[in-house]
Amino acid sequence: MLKDITLGQFFPGKTVVHRLDPRTKLLLLIVYIVALFLAKSYFSYGLVLAFLIAVTLLGKIPWKAMTRGLKPMLIFIIFTALLNLFYTKGGTLLVDWWIFEIWSDGVRTAFFMVLRIMMLICGTFLLTYTTSPIALTDALERLLNPLKKIHVPVHELAMMMSIALRFIPTLIEETDKIISAQKARGADFETGSIIRRAKALIPILVPLFVSAFRRADELATAMECRCYHGGEGRTRLKVLRYARIDLFAFFVGALLLAGVIVLRRFGL
Amino acid sequence: MDPTKPIIEVQDLTHIYSAGTPFEHTAIEHISLSFHPGELVGVIGHTGSGKSTLIQHLNGLLKPTSGKVLYKGEDIWKDKKFTHSVRGKVGLVFQYPEYQLFEETCWKDIAFGPKNQGISGDELDARVRRAAGFVGISEELLEKSPFDLSGGQKRRVAIAGVIAMEPDVLILDEPTAGLDAAGRDSILENIRAYQQAQNAAVIMVSHSMEEVAALCSRLVVMNRGTVAMDNTPADVFTCADKLTEMGLSVPQVTSVFALLRAKGLDVPPDVYTVRYAVARLLERKEGRPC
């Protein structure tokens, strides 16, 4: 049940996209998002979309995984589309019925907004689908490293993040187990009023918190036993290094951004 | 209740986890088994052989991919209400059940199960006390917080929480894992006491061959998602080679006797408890053939 959560699930693989340095991918995602927000026309959207599709194909990510990822956001997307459809006025009046008015500009904005949100989500999914959470935190730590100069505890934050990420599957598994166990004792989570259902969560949350605290305690002890003392003087097993494909990826990213800006200049 | 009729049975049961995803994995395949009232069945098998998947089908926690689970001859998935009520009839104690305790007092925690069945008042109190009695939790402990108890006591309270529903079928997933010898023996004794008092069917998953040999009247051996053997302990432990192949072992006393036989001593091959071994050896000493 809970195991089926796909949000940001990592698909292991050996494609070019997987092999890129996680820092490159993170920066490229930022470039992609900027490009997406600069895009204003069919041409520029087409360009960004082509980039998205190319990376998806290169990363061998199944289309199903992409659409499945969009599902939880469906309500949000529909809501945005409707708001834009009815509240944008301009162009020619297409429909005028009762209190509803639909203008051609509304259709256009709604279409672009939906496209933008969907492409935004798909883009972030591409990153998490092709990059393991640990690599991602590593990249974040390295990219934020300069902030250490102003006494931001970058290493500690990254460590906390990777520990949190590391324990998500464990906690999901644990939650599943506790739910099963309480169900075996006749607990009912599916029927009744909201208050009843909220109350039904107590038998899950209490054991979950108890075990989360126990795990945190044990982990802290285990880390101390291995002389962990924060980031100072710490070396890494896997040192991140930019390779030639990263350079190429940056080039493609720059091209994408330049393309969108040029198209924008020409009003396309 | 007719003791010749199975209380719970599975027919051609198959379960596939995450069907239709890259993580698809067949846990059990075409399993058919039946369990009768008063039986004490041990389920053994290496890690990942499908034991846990099998037992979670028996009380409707997992829905079969194909096949049926019948409680007293009725399909437990025939309607939602029935599935829910079966969970009270088929009690399942998970591995490390002490991690599911959540109430302020042991009494309340044990009462959670029967309360969900709709029992209240004096009957509820009687059930809680009876269940606590079976597992040897004293009256004054009932008013304590379960989080203040020792590991072994917590485990007992958790088992009592299932026993309090007074199930006809009691399933335990490694009830003695992580306990010391004394705790192990007394919990097994409690389980036997419950089985005899209620004439319940008890199904116990275990990794300890000694434990199942001493307690169970029937052994189901699982291997790679199928039932490899289903027989009396004596017959199962005679096939020591087959068990070793499956990554299992035989009780130590059985290995000792096998070695004795290999050395040319005329001892019986079906020895699997120390008590039985002693009896046979004494018989031998008195000169009778065995």
Interface residues (C-beta under 8 A of the other chain):
Chain A: K3 D4 F11 K177 I178 S180 A181 Q182 K183 A184 R185 G186 A187 D188 I202 P203 V206 P207 V210 S211
Chain B: S18 P22 Q56 N59 L61 H84 R87 G88 G91 L92 V93 F94 P97 Y99 Q100 L101 F102 F112 G113 N116 Q117 F147 G161 V162 M165
